[in-house]
Amino acid sequence: MKCDDYELFIHDFLDNELDKENQKMLFAHLSECENCGKYLTTTVSINSVIAEDKNFFPASLDEQIFNNLPKEKISIFENFLTVKLPAYFAYALVAIILLLSFTLLSEVNKYKDELHQTSVQLKEQKRTVELLFNSLPPVEVHPVLHNNL
């Protein structure tokens, strides 16, 4: 492995994300490589400086930074979606949706009634055909030989 790979191991080790096997490999390499040892001490010192500086900044600094950021221009489409519509537009939209729903519901019920009527007619026709078929007299078939030879 190259020293670049061990530098990645050093970062994983400092973040407590390095497994035991790779830790053994890292420590063995650190005992042999002076450059990687210096890299580890430099990284540890940088991390400690960063940890100390976190306490230096006031809590309101984030809010001040966000307040001083320039406002982004919102596109017309995004603006349309975020603008609150007046209440009468919302009520009109709800009324239109309700009217469409009732219209569709009445059409569905009309087709449902037609389907039911057709089903009833088919059942009546089936009964009529069965009655006609059962009311016919039985047919007897007699073989007759019409051979004049």
Secondary structure, DSSP 4 states (H G I P E B T S, - for coil): --HHHHHHHHHHHHTT---HHHHHHHHHHHHH-HHHHHHHHHHHHHHHHHHHHHTTS-TTHHHHHHHHSPPPPPPHHHHHHHSPPPHHHHHHHHHHHHHHHHHHHHHHHHHHHHHHHHHHHHHHHHHHHHHHHHHSPP-----------
